[in-house]
Amino acid sequence: MPPKLAPTDWKTLKKIFEADGFVYERTVGSHMSFSKPGVLRPIVIPKYDEVPVFIIKGLMRTAGMSRDRYFELLCYS
């Protein structure tokens, strides 16, 4: 079983989702928008020093990313 999700900074999340194929679109205020072909909605990563777990779970759900895939990409970022 993968380890427990923990809050992380926005830079790490950016690297994880870019490694999964998401492409930066724009920044509005302190929120960065990324899109990927085949994913209906863009994901929005807030520029927080510590992004809470509930936001990370929401981003993963929107992206269609499994916990295993998240931790796989986390190890390489």
C-alpha positions in Angstrom: 0.0 0.0 0.0 1.4 3.5 -0.8 2.3 5.8 2.0 -0.1 8.3 3.4 -0.6 11.6 1.5 1.0 14.6 3.2 0.8 18.3 2.5 3.5 19.5 0.1 4.6 22.7 -1.6 3.3 23.9 -4.9 6.6 23.4 -6.7 6.6 19.7 -6.0 3.0 19.4 -7.2 3.9 21.3 -10.4 6.7 18.9 -11.1 4.5 15.8 -10.5 1.7 17.0 -12.8 4.1 18.1 -15.5 5.8 14.7 -15.4 2.3 13.2 -15.9 1.8 15.2 -19.1 0.1 18.4 -17.9 1.1 21.6 -19.7 1.2 25.0 -18.0 -1.6 27.4 -19.4 -1.7 30.5 -17.3 -1.5 32.0 -13.9 -4.3 34.1 -12.3 -3.2 35.6 -9.0 -1.6 32.9 -7.0 -3.2 29.9 -8.9 -1.5 28.1 -11.8 -3.7 26.3 -14.4 -2.5 23.2 -16.3 -4.2 21.1 -19.0 -3.7 17.7 -20.6 -5.3 16.2 -23.7 -8.0 13.8 -22.6 -8.7 15.5 -19.3 -11.9 17.4 -19.4 -11.1 20.1 -16.9 -7.8 21.9 -16.2 -6.2 21.4 -12.8 -5.5 24.5 -10.7 -2.5 24.4 -8.4 -2.4 27.2 -5.7 1.0 28.7 -4.9 0.9 27.7 -1.3 4.0 26.8 0.8 2.0 23.9 2.0 -0.9 22.6 -0.1 -3.4 20.7 2.1 -4.2 17.0 1.4 -7.8 17.7 0.4 -6.6 19.9 -2.4 -4.1 17.3 -3.6 -6.8 14.6 -3.6 -9.0 16.9 -5.6 -6.3 17.5 -8.1 -5.6 13.8 -8.4 -9.3 13.1 -8.9 -9.6 15.7 -11.6 -6.5 14.4 -13.4 -7.6 10.8 -13.1 -4.3 10.0 -11.2 -4.1 7.0 -8.9 -2.3 7.2 -5.5 0.3 4.7 -6.9 1.0 7.0 -9.9 1.3 10.0 -7.6 3.9 8.4 -5.4 5.7 7.0 -8.4 6.1 10.5 -9.8 6.8 12.0 -6.4 9.9 9.7 -6.1 11.3 11.0 -9.5 10.6 14.7 -8.9 
